[in-house]
Amino acid sequence: MSGVTPPLGRRERSKQAKLERITAAASVLFAEHGVDEVTTQQIADAADIGTGTLFLYARTKGELLLLVQNAHYASALERGRAAAVAESTALDGVMALLTPVVLCNRVQVDNGRTYLREMAFGDPTEPHHAEALSIVAQTEAATADVLVDQAELPVDEAAMLAHVVSAILLLELGATLNAGSSIEELLESIRAQVAAILPQ
């Protein structure tokens, strides 16, 4: 039996093409105008599909934002993992891991904050929400790996601290108080809080 994946059928290719058009259209419109200023009709028109078809792929604008942003966040996490390896201290490693995620979140501040809200309070059984939660779990696991490797913490302790780091990150990025903060200010605040919880 060959390990070659059979080519997609015409129907599957059509579905994939529509998904790619929807993702591209939503990505451009959200980046230009912010998620709150874009309608699902505008996204459907830009993707050259009907709104009924659009709702087969995502039922709400929040789900569309998750669809668009999940890929960006997953890519940011990969960049962070690569950067963390080069650091010699746990604090620098954690910050190297998190910095691309912070940058990704602040490309469009309102979109970043809405993404976090949708991820945290949306239906965890919905596929786009589930994927976002999976990215959070992967970020926590990567943080724990840094703490095990660079701070030589036991696995259980590293996992608990990684969960606290995740809470710090989500609160800093999602808080209304920080909506006008610069990336540098956010990173400084996150670094100070992470430093406070790491063993000396």
N, C-alpha and C positions, 0 to 999 in steps of 0.2 A: 504494500500500500504506500502510495506516494505521500510526502508531507506537503505537497503543493496545495494551496487554498484554491478551490474552484472560483472562477470569476463570478461576480455578482450578476444576477439576472437583471433584465430590463427594469422591472418594477423596483428592485432594490437600488439600482443605479439612479432611477428617477427620484426616489425618496432621499437618497444621499445628496443629490444635486440640489434639491429643494432645501434641505437642511443647511447646506453650505451657503445658499443664497440668503436664507433667513438670518443666519449667523453673521454674514458679512454686512447685510443691510442694517441689522440691529446694532452691530458694532460701530458702524459709521455714524448712524443717527444718534446713538447714545453719547458717543464721544463729542459730537458737534453741539448737541443741544441739552444733554443730560436726560436721564431716564424719565424724570417727571414731566418734561416738555414734549415728549414723543408719544404719539398714539400708535396703537396696534395697526390701525389702518395705514398710517404712513410706512410702517415696517412692511406690511403686506404689499403695498404698492411698490416700494423700493425693491422688494424681492420678486416682484411680478407673479404674485400668487393671490388667491382670495383669502379673506380673513378667516373663513371656515377652515381652510387648509392650514393656515398659520396656527390655529388653536389645536390642531392635531399634534403639533410639535411642542407647543408651550401654551398653557391655558391663560397665563397672565403676563403682564409686563415684567413682574418680578421674576418669573421663571425664564423669560427671555434674557433678562440681565444675567441670571445665573448661567444660562447656556453660553452667553458671550464671555463672561468673566472667568468661569471655571478654567478654561484653557489658559488664560493669562496667568492665573494664580498658580496653576500646576507648573507652568514654565518658570515662573518666579521662584518657586520652591526648588526646582532643579538647579537654577543658578545659585541659590543660597547654599544648597548642599555642596556644590563644587567649591564655593568660596570659603565655607567653614573649614574644609579640610586643610587649608593653608594656614590657619591660625593656630597659635601655640597655647593660648589660654582659653578656658571655658567661656569666659565673658566675651572675649573677642570672637570666638567661634559661634556663640549664640547670636551675637549681633550681625556677624557676616551672613548667617543663615536667614535672619529676619529682615535684613535691610531690603533685599529685592521684593519681599512681600509688602513692606511698607511703601516702597516706590510704586508698585503695581496698584495698591489701594488708592494712592493719591494722584493717579493720572487724571482723574476727574473726581473731585472730592465728593460730590453728592452721589455719584454712581458708586463710589467705594463704600460710603456709609450705608446706602440702600442695599448693596450686596450683602454686607455683614448682617443687616437687619433681616433680610430675606433668608439668609443662611441659618441664622439663630432661631427665628420664630416661624419659619415656613414648615410645611408638611414634610417630615423626614422620609416619608415613603415615596414622595415624588422624585423621579430620577435625577433632576437637576439639583434639587436640594440635597439628595443623598450624595451626589458627587461632591458638592461643596463641603459637606460634613466629612467626607472621606479625605479631602485635601487638608482640612483642619487636623484630622487624626494623623495624617502623614507628616504634617508639620510638627506635631507634638512628638511623634516617633523620632523624627530627625533631630529635634532638640534634645531628646533623651539620649540619643546616640552621641551627640557632642558632649553631653555631661558625663557619660560613661567613659568616653575616650579621653577627654581632655581634663576632666576633674576627678577621674577615677572613682566616681560614685557608684554605689550598688545600683543594679538595674531598677529595683522597686523605688528607691529614693529618686533616681534620675527621672523616672516616669512621673512621679508626683510633682517634682519641681517643673517638669516640662508642661504639665497641665496648668500650673500657676503662671508660667511664662505665657502660655496661650491666652489665659484670661487677661493678663496685663496687655498683651498685644491687641486683643479684640476691644477692650475697653478704651485704650488710648486712641485707636483708629475710629471707633464708633461714637465716641462721646461728642455731643453737640458742643460742649465747651471747647473742644479741640478742632472744630471745623475750620477755623481760620489759622491754625498753627502751621508753621512751615515744616517741611520734612525734617530739617535739622533739629527743630524743637521737639518733634515727636521722637526722633531717634535718641536724643539726649535724655528725654524723660523715660523712655523704655529702658535705655541702658542703665540709668540710675536705679530703677526699680528692680531690674534683673540682678544688678550687682548687690542689692540689699538682701536678696533671698539666697544667693549662692553661698555655700560654705566658704569661710575664709581660710 
